Structures are given as C-alpha cells and as structure tokens.
Amino acid sequence: MAFDSLSEKLQNVFKNLRSKGRLTEDDVKTALKEVKMALLEADVNFRVVKKFVKDVQERAIGQDVMSGLNPGQMVIKIVNEEMVKLMGSETTEIAFRPGKELTVIMMVGLQGAGKTTTTAKIAGKLKTKGKKTLLAACDVYRPAAIEQLQINGEKQGVEVFAMGNKNKPADIAKAAVEHAKKEDCNVLIIDTAGRLHVDEEMMDELVEIKEAVDVFQTILVVDAMTGQDAVNVASTFNDKIGIDGVVLTKLDGDTRGGAALSIRAVTGKPILYAGMGEKLSDLEQFYPDRMASRILGMGDVLTMIEKAQENLDEEKAKELEQKMRKNEFDFEMYLESMSQMKKMGGLSSLMGMMPGLGLGGGKMPEIDTDEAEKNMRRIEAIIHSMTPQERKNPNLLNPSRKNRIARGAGVQVAEVNRLVKQFEQTKKMMKQMPGMMGGKRGKRGMF
Ligand code: GDP
C-alpha cells in the first residue's frame, strides 16, 4: 500500500512522543531527528527534508507548544500542517481555455512512466465533466504505443487521432488540432514519445510540438516508485520545456512517498493527479491534506487531536492510559474517562469525527446520542454515590451497598447491577486486548 513504510516509521516516532507527559525542547529535537531519518529513508529530497525539519522545529519549540496543554499532539499537528504545505496546500486542477476554445494538453515523460495509460485515464475524467476530448497518438517510437492508445481510447469512449509512425510528431500534432477543431472538441490531449532517459532529442521534439501547436497545458507524468529520480526528471523537464503540473503514477506501489513529498517543493509545480493502479479508473485527484493524513496514517484522528488539544488534560489522560494498560481499571477511572469525553465535546461530536462515522458517511441513525448522554449522566450519579473504597475495589459491592448506592443516585437497583456488570465486561475485554490502549500500531493510544 502507498506510504506504508514511511507511515509506520512516523507513527513510531509519534508513539514515543505520546508516551511522555510533557515534552522538553530535547524531546522535540530527538523526535524531529527521527522524523528526518524517516523522511530521508523515504527518499525525500534532502534539501526539502532539511527545510521541513527546520520549519517544524521553529514552530514546535516556540512558546505555543511550551505553554500548550498537549505538546506531543501539537508536534503531530505541526508536522501534518507542514506536510500539507510541502505538497502545495491547495488542490490544483488542469486549467482550460475559456468558453468553447480548444485546450491543447501535451503529455510528457519518460518511457514506462505511465504516460499513455494516464492520457486515457484523464480523457475518461474529462468525459465525465462533459468535455469532448480527442487524443492524439504522437508516440511514434515505442512499439505498440499507438495501438495501446487506440485500445484505451475505445474503452473510454474517446476518439483517437493517429497517422501511423512515419510522420513527425509535430506534424501529427498539427493535423490533430485541425481535426479537433473540425469535430468541435473542447480538449485535445497529445501523447508524446518518451525515452528511457532524459535526452536532447526528446526535448527537441517536445519543443518542436510546442512551437507547432498552441499548447495550453504541459503535463509531466512521472513514476512515484522511482523516488528522487522522478524529482530530478521533473526538474529537468520544467527547466527545458516548462511544465504546468505533474501526474504521479504508481503511487499504489510506492511505500516510501519521497516523490510525492518533494516534487512540489523542488519544482514549484503542483501534483494534479495520482495514479493508483493499472485500471483506467485508477486515477485520483491529488489532495495535499488527504495525502498528508495518509502518510501520517491518521485519517480523521488529526481532527480529533485538534479538538482534544484545546480541552484535554494530558497528564490525566496519560495516567488513565497507563492504568488501563496495567489493567487497573476502576470506577474512578470510569468517571474520569467520562469527564474527558465530555471535555472533547461529548459523544455526538466525537462520533462525528470518527473515521467512517462522520458527516460524509451520514449520521448514525441507530444510536441516539441524546439518550446516550442522558445515560452517561445517570452512570455518573451512580458512581458518585459510591464511597472511594467502593470505586477502587468494585468487589466490595454487595447487595446492601448496591441498594444504598441506588437510593443515593435516585435510580433502581437494577440499574446499578447493570452498570457493575458492564464494568466487569469492559475490564475483561481490556484484558483480552492488551494492544487496545496505545497498542502496537499506536493509533488508539493517542490520548
Ligand atoms: P508510457 O511508456 O509512459 O506510455 O507508459 P505506459 O502507459 O505504457 O505504462 C507503463 C506501465 O505502467 C504499464 O504496464 C501500465 O499499466 C503501468 N501503470 C501506469 N500507471 C500506473 C499506476 O498508476 N499504477 C500501476 N500499478 N501501474 C501503472
């Protein structure tokens, strides 16, 4: 899966941060040294890494963090924000000429990067946007490139203009523009020839096409799995012929993420799309923020951090987590965890942030959060009616004590029984799942 190895390394760094109550300047520096290592191993450009770490450090060691309540979480938040910035912050779309004017897009890149496949993928996307597109087969060198484009064009229901491999690419491009205008197309995408390496001949040919037809967008296709090579290729293409955006292919097989994190910063050009597989539908719009969450392996949990950061008392949360790990869960802690939950905005707001349960996925009709919150208040009342000894040692709760507690809380004794039973079950469940709180992958140990 994309970014797996980088995500795992970063999560390990953050897990160590989270297991500390308060962070010192040294903690932050040590953690960032590890982040630096992880990014370099992920093949992120070293200059980009250096600047990234410096930016995060400057922000993290500022007064914000030291006076903040949750410094560990603050560091993760800053890393996330800087990562989004690195990838360009905003999502960039392919630009088109206004109105009915023909937009000519030239696809460039090395052989094998995925240019022909991506050309057909983009044509499919444009079709769903209602644009009439023509594809031009100008890769006259790679055997079967023309046929591949024709087959894929047909699959997408988009016309392909080809003149065999005897003509010059610039002449084919010119003829394709004429044809596109005659057919009232909105977009013409020219698939050009790549080479195994950057060479003069290829660049000259691309410049010739650019001079022959009025290219509005030049899109570079690079293979994410080649890491820094992809970044170097992008720089060279940008210097020699000028590019407007990049499509990063084979991100589905890229566990490191170096190209995704460096290209924007090194070339100044946005990543438009990410290729996520061989199928013609496997092309995703590139969202820097979602990509950063994916790299950090945290999804919507980052939003939770933000919320918790405002309200949560980290010391208490740590204490709670440690006790849970040691299976010393008692009614004091039950009470404490409920109060932490309330500080984070209550059940309904928490559920809205859980991946899969949020606004996008619709509300959860089967859980009535008002009712659940009412229940929580009753539970609190019951626990408040217990003596401190009873809270620490629920084994003391014999029938007469339970009766007294029920009277104190203004509930039926059955409700007290139910709570005690639930509590025992939770405790048992925690025993069976030692990794649950701050376990192996660290995703849940955040608070
Ligand atoms: P070109 O020489 O640049 O035109 O490259 P092709 O379009 O022929 O692609 C080269 C190979 O990469 C083909 O086998 C494609 O199926 C594959 N490919 C292209 N894009 C992706 C992608 O996003 N993910 C994966 N896994 N394979 C891809």
Residues whose N, C-alpha, C, O or C-beta is under 5 A from the ligand:
A	BS01	GDP	L110 Q111 G112 A113 G114 K115 T116 T117 T118 T249 K250 L251 D252 G275 M276 G277 E278 D282
